[in-house]
């Protein structure tokens, strides 16, 4: 729709989902720079259900996390992880 403040994932004006390369006048939300570059990336996907016991043990030994963060992690674990 041409909304100037559309973000790289969606337009807040019309709700359309966007690819960052679809933006008309892209800029960095951090620095404001319009000197942007598109880079190829590689992603690593984990089968969380296969390592759920290890994730649960890792969450349980966290002593530096806020209570809310631990509660949210436990909620996800109790509801079942999704691959």
N, C-alpha and C positions, 0 to 999 in steps of 0.2 A: 504493500500500500504506500510505500515511500516514506514511512515514519522515520524521521531523522534520528530518534533516540532508540531505535530497535536494537536489541542485543544480539549476540551471536547465536542464541538458541531459539529465541522467539520474539515476535513483535508484540509489545504490550498494548499497542493501539488496536490491532485487528485479531491478535491471537494466533496468527500463522506461525508454524514452526519454520525456522530458518537454518540454513547452513551459514556459517560465518562468511563464506565467500559470496553469499547472496546480498550482503549488506551494500547499500549504495555508497555510503561515506564512512567506512569503518574507521574506528579509532580505539586506542587503548583506554580502558576504563581506569587503569592505574595511573598512567602518565599523561594521557590525553593526546599522545603522539598519533599522527596519521601515517607514520612511516612503519607500516606493518609488513610482515612476511608470513607466508603460509609454509608450513613445514610438514613433511611426512612424519608420522609417528608409528611406533610399534606398541602394542598393548599385550599385557600378560593377563590371562584369565585363569583363575583358580577354581577348581571344583571344590567349593566350600564344604559341601556335604561330606566329602571324603576326609576332610581334616577338621571336622567339627569338634572332636574331643580335644585336639591340640589348640584350637581357637579358644574353646571354653577355658582350658587350663591357663592359657596366656592372659585372658581377660581377668581370671580370678587372681593372678599374682600381681596385677597392676596396683601399685600403692600410690602412684602419683596422679591417678585419674580422679576427677570430681565424681561425687556420688551419682549425679544425674547421668554422666557419660557411661558409667558402669551399668546403671539400670537400663539404659537404652540398649547397650550391647547384650545384656542378659535377656532382654525382651526379644531381640532378634533371634537369639539362640533358642529360646523357648518356643517361639513361633515356627522355627524351622528355617534353616538357611536355604537359599535358592541359588542354584547354579546358573 
